[in-house]
Each structure stands twice: as structure tokens, then as C-alpha cells.
Amino acid sequence: MSTPDLQLSRGALAPVRGPDRDRPAGLGDPRSPQRHSGMPNFEKYTWLFMRFSGAVLIFLVLGHLFIMLMWQDGVYRIDFNYVAERWHSPYWQIWDLALLWLAELHGANGLRTIIGDYTRSDRSRFWLMTLLAFSVIFTLGLGSYVLLSFDPNIS
């Protein structure tokens, strides 16, 4: 019969390995060291969003590329007048707005996952997530503004 390496006196508590908050969980210790507060099942919903938005983006991007590059004269017909005529239609505004929002949120969610996986300190994770949030808000705001307030009668 083998004896354990650690001999404890009667009533003594066994040592517990504390969580290391500076490093992500490894393969040997896959459980998260801390419970995250906030929305329950957030990661599940973001995972589902990535799958569904990716499927919709395939349709939107391939349709956009086909219409812009291969329809009629292809890329040679694209100029200010073509864009003005196209964005005059609510259909194309919705198409391009959906493409903008889905692509930006899909990419930002992927980058959020990469930042969470590869940053070691909480400080750098905070600043990278803050920078990501500001860039997403700026890009979506400016892109939506340009798309929805486009005036083809600029003189």
C-alpha cells in the first residue's frame, strides 16, 4: 500500500491551488478561474450570432460582388452617378446597411474573442476592448450616417 506524498495532520486543510488571473486557462486546467458576471449565456449567443451572420454575410457579399463586378459592364460603370442611383433605392440602402452592420459586428466579435484568448493582463484586455468598442461605434455610426444621409444632388 502506497502512502500519499503529502502528510496532513488531523484536522488540517489540504492546500488549494489558487487561480492565476494573469494567464488564460490552459489545457491542463480548462475551467475558468472566475465566474463572469453579466448576461448569462452571452458566449452562447455570440457563438450563434457568428454562425447566422456568417451565413447571411456569404449571401450578401457574393450578391454584392456579382452585381458590382460582373453585372453589365462590371467595375467600369461604377462612378458617383451609379452609387447615387443605387443608394436612391431603399432596397439597396437596406442591402448595404445590412452588409455594413453584419460585417462590422461579425468582425468585432471575432476580434473580441481573439483579445480575450490572447491578452494576459486585465489592463491590456480592458484597453484593447475599449479601443475595439470605440472603433466599432465610430465605424458603424459614420457608415450608417453616410449611407442614410447620402445626397445625390451635391453641387
Backbone torsions as a table, in degrees:
resi	resn	phi	psi	omega
1	MET	NA	130.3	-177.2
2	SER	-89.0	152.0	178.2
3	THR	-102.3	145.6	179.3
4	PRO	-67.3	152.9	179.5
5	ASP	-68.5	-32.3	-176.9
6	LEU	-101.6	118.8	178.3
7	GLN	-100.7	120.4	179.6
8	LEU	-109.5	141.7	174.2
9	SER	-75.9	164.3	-177.0
10	ARG	-63.2	127.2	178.7
11	GLY	88.4	-4.3	-179.7
12	ALA	-81.8	147.2	179.8
13	LEU	-88.1	143.0	177.2
14	ALA	-72.6	145.5	179.1
15	PRO	-67.8	141.0	-179.3
16	VAL	-114.9	131.5	178.2
17	ARG	-76.6	120.9	-179.2
18	GLY	-77.4	156.4	179.9
19	PRO	-70.0	142.9	175.5
20	ASP	-98.9	107.3	-172.3
21	ARG	-83.1	-10.5	-178.6
22	ASP	-85.4	-14.0	-177.4
23	ARG	-123.6	146.9	175.3
24	PRO	-68.2	159.4	179.5
25	ALA	-62.5	137.3	-179.0
26	GLY	-96.6	-177.8	-179.5
27	LEU	-69.0	-30.2	179.9
28	GLY	-74.7	-25.6	-178.9
29	ASP	-134.2	74.8	-169.2
30	PRO	-75.3	-12.2	-177.0
31	ARG	-78.0	142.7	-178.5
32	SER	-66.7	134.9	-177.3
33	PRO	-72.0	-18.0	-179.2
34	GLN	-138.4	149.5	177.6
35	ARG	-84.9	128.8	-178.4
36	HIS	-84.5	134.2	176.0
37	SER	-87.0	164.0	179.5
38	GLY	120.3	-153.4	-176.2
39	MET	-70.1	124.1	177.1
40	PRO	-69.0	145.8	179.7
41	ASN	63.9	25.5	-180.0
42	PHE	-60.8	-44.2	-178.9
43	GLU	-65.5	-33.3	176.9
44	LYS	-65.1	-43.0	-179.7
45	TYR	-68.3	-36.8	177.2
46	THR	-69.4	-34.6	176.3
47	TRP	-63.1	-45.4	178.1
48	LEU	-64.6	-40.1	178.1
49	PHE	-60.1	-42.0	-179.8
50	MET	-62.1	-40.3	-178.9
51	ARG	-68.6	-48.2	-177.4
52	PHE	-71.2	-41.5	179.2
53	SER	-67.6	-33.5	176.4
54	GLY	-63.6	-40.8	178.6
55	ALA	-66.1	-42.4	178.8
56	VAL	-68.5	-38.2	179.6
57	LEU	-63.6	-35.3	177.4
58	ILE	-58.8	-46.9	178.5
59	PHE	-62.8	-47.6	-177.1
60	LEU	-65.3	-44.0	-177.0
61	VAL	-69.8	-44.7	179.6
62	LEU	-64.6	-38.6	175.5
63	GLY	-64.3	-42.3	178.4
64	HIS	-62.5	-46.9	-179.8
65	LEU	-64.1	-41.1	179.7
66	PHE	-62.9	-47.4	-176.8
67	ILE	-68.8	-40.0	-176.0
68	MET	-79.6	-31.2	-172.8
69	LEU	-106.9	-28.4	-172.1
70	MET	-117.3	-17.0	-178.2
71	TRP	-76.3	138.3	179.9
72	GLN	51.0	-116.6	-177.0
73	ASP	-90.2	4.6	177.7
74	GLY	69.8	-140.0	-173.2
75	VAL	-68.7	-18.4	-176.6
76	TYR	-73.0	-16.4	-179.4
77	ARG	-93.5	-6.8	-175.2
78	ILE	-80.0	116.9	173.9
79	ASP	-149.7	-171.7	-178.2
80	PHE	-59.6	-42.2	-178.4
81	ASN	-64.3	-38.4	178.7
82	TYR	-64.9	-44.3	178.8
83	VAL	-65.7	-41.0	178.7
84	ALA	-62.6	-42.7	178.1
85	GLU	-65.7	-39.6	-178.5
86	ARG	-68.4	-45.6	-177.7
87	TRP	-79.0	-2.7	172.9
88	HIS	-73.3	-24.5	-179.7
89	SER	-87.4	130.3	176.8
90	PRO	-61.6	-29.7	178.8
91	TYR	-59.5	-48.4	-177.9
92	TRP	-73.8	-29.5	174.5
93	GLN	-64.0	-44.4	178.9
94	ILE	-65.6	-41.5	178.9
95	TRP	-59.0	-51.5	-177.4
96	ASP	-70.2	-33.5	177.0
97	LEU	-67.4	-42.3	176.3
98	ALA	-63.5	-39.9	177.8
99	LEU	-63.5	-44.2	178.6
100	LEU	-61.3	-52.9	-175.3
101	TRP	-66.4	-46.2	-178.6
102	LEU	-66.2	-42.0	179.9
103	ALA	-65.8	-42.3	-179.2
104	GLU	-67.0	-45.6	-179.4
105	LEU	-70.3	-35.9	177.5
106	HIS	-64.1	-46.8	179.0
107	GLY	-67.0	-39.9	179.7
108	ALA	-66.4	-37.3	177.6
109	ASN	-66.8	-39.4	175.8
110	GLY	-63.8	-42.2	178.2
111	LEU	-67.7	-35.0	175.8
112	ARG	-61.3	-40.7	178.0
113	THR	-65.7	-42.4	179.1
114	ILE	-64.6	-42.4	177.9
115	ILE	-61.6	-43.9	178.7
116	GLY	-64.2	-33.3	-178.3
117	ASP	-79.2	-35.5	-168.3
118	TYR	-110.1	-6.8	175.6
119	THR	-88.8	138.5	-174.8
120	ARG	-95.2	-36.9	-176.6
121	SER	-101.8	151.7	179.5
122	ASP	-65.8	-33.9	-179.4
123	ARG	-64.5	-48.7	-179.9
124	SER	-67.0	-35.7	176.9
125	ARG	-62.6	-42.7	179.1
126	PHE	-61.0	-48.0	-176.6
127	TRP	-70.0	-36.3	177.4
128	LEU	-67.8	-40.6	177.4
129	MET	-66.3	-37.9	177.5
130	THR	-64.6	-44.9	177.4
131	LEU	-61.9	-40.6	177.4
132	LEU	-63.2	-44.6	-179.4
133	ALA	-62.6	-44.6	178.6
134	PHE	-63.3	-41.2	-178.8
135	SER	-67.8	-37.3	178.0
136	VAL	-66.8	-45.5	-180.0
137	ILE	-63.0	-43.1	179.5
138	PHE	-63.6	-47.1	-177.3
139	THR	-66.1	-45.1	179.2
140	LEU	-66.0	-40.9	179.5
141	GLY	-64.7	-48.2	-178.9
142	LEU	-68.2	-42.6	179.1
143	GLY	-64.2	-42.2	178.7
144	SER	-66.9	-39.3	178.5
145	TYR	-61.6	-47.5	-179.6
146	VAL	-62.8	-43.2	-176.1
147	LEU	-68.2	-41.6	-174.8
148	LEU	-85.8	-24.1	-178.1
149	SER	-108.7	18.8	-178.3
150	PHE	-65.0	127.5	179.6
151	ASP	-111.8	111.8	-178.7
152	PRO	-74.6	-8.0	-177.0
153	ASN	-99.5	38.3	178.5
154	ILE	-71.5	131.1	-179.3
155	SER	-113.4	NA	NA
